[in-house]
């Protein structure tokens, strides 16, 4: 298994950490943000469940641009064939 060299950017990870601390952030935003933070400076890769969630967020018009940026980051960090 190859190590995933893709990582969340420090800027996005910092933004995601703030979203995690914000009580008004939605549950889905916090879930995506937690994954973004977890993938900063690590070789962790987006799992199948998070890929599905992130994909659904990207297809929906009800999520904010910030939430979609987390989803897009997670999708870009997946390199497993599914």
C-alpha positions as CSV (number, residue, x, y, z in Angstrom):
1,X,0.0,0.0,0.0
2,X,1.4,3.4,-1.0
3,X,1.6,6.2,1.5
4,X,-0.7,9.0,0.7
5,X,1.4,12.2,0.1
6,X,-1.6,14.5,-0.2
7,X,-2.3,16.6,2.9
8,X,-4.7,19.2,4.0
9,X,-3.1,22.6,3.7
10,X,-2.1,24.4,6.9
11,X,-4.5,27.2,6.1
12,X,-7.5,24.9,5.6
13,X,-6.6,22.8,8.7
14,X,-6.5,26.0,10.8
15,X,-9.9,27.0,9.5
16,X,-11.2,23.5,10.1
17,X,-9.9,23.6,13.7
18,X,-11.8,26.8,14.3
19,X,-15.0,25.3,12.9
20,X,-14.6,22.4,15.4
21,X,-14.5,24.8,18.2
22,X,-17.5,26.8,17.0
23,X,-20.7,25.7,18.7
24,X,-22.8,27.0,15.8
25,X,-21.0,24.7,13.3
26,X,-23.3,21.9,11.9
27,X,-22.6,18.3,12.7
28,X,-21.7,17.6,9.1
29,X,-19.3,20.6,9.0
30,X,-17.6,19.3,12.2
31,X,-17.3,15.8,10.8
32,X,-15.6,17.0,7.7
33,X,-13.5,19.5,9.6
34,X,-12.3,16.8,11.9
35,X,-11.1,14.7,8.9
36,X,-9.4,17.7,7.4
37,X,-7.5,18.3,10.6
38,X,-6.6,14.6,10.9
39,X,-5.1,14.7,7.4
40,X,-2.9,17.7,8.0
41,X,0.7,16.7,8.1
42,X,-0.1,13.0,8.1
43,X,-0.3,10.2,5.6
44,X,-3.9,9.5,6.5
45,X,-6.2,9.0,3.6
46,X,-9.9,9.7,3.3
47,X,-12.0,6.6,4.0
48,X,-14.9,5.3,2.0
49,X,-17.5,6.6,4.4
50,X,-16.1,10.1,4.5
51,X,-15.7,10.0,0.7
52,X,-19.5,9.3,0.4
53,X,-20.3,12.1,2.9
54,X,-18.0,14.6,1.1
55,X,-19.4,13.7,-2.3
56,X,-23.0,14.2,-1.1
57,X,-22.0,17.6,0.3
58,X,-20.5,18.6,-3.0
59,X,-23.7,17.7,-4.9
60,X,-25.9,19.6,-2.5
61,X,-26.8,23.3,-2.7
62,X,-27.6,23.5,1.0
63,X,-24.0,23.6,2.3
64,X,-21.8,26.6,2.7
65,X,-18.7,27.2,0.6
66,X,-16.6,26.6,3.7
67,X,-18.2,23.2,4.3
68,X,-17.8,22.4,0.6
69,X,-14.1,23.4,0.8
70,X,-13.6,20.7,3.5
71,X,-15.4,18.2,1.4
72,X,-13.4,19.0,-1.7
73,X,-10.1,18.7,0.2
74,X,-11.1,15.3,1.5
75,X,-12.1,14.0,-1.9
76,X,-8.8,15.2,-3.4
77,X,-6.9,13.2,-0.8
78,X,-8.4,9.9,-1.7
79,X,-6.3,7.7,-3.9
80,X,-7.7,4.3,-3.3
81,X,-9.6,2.8,-6.2
82,X,-13.2,2.2,-5.1
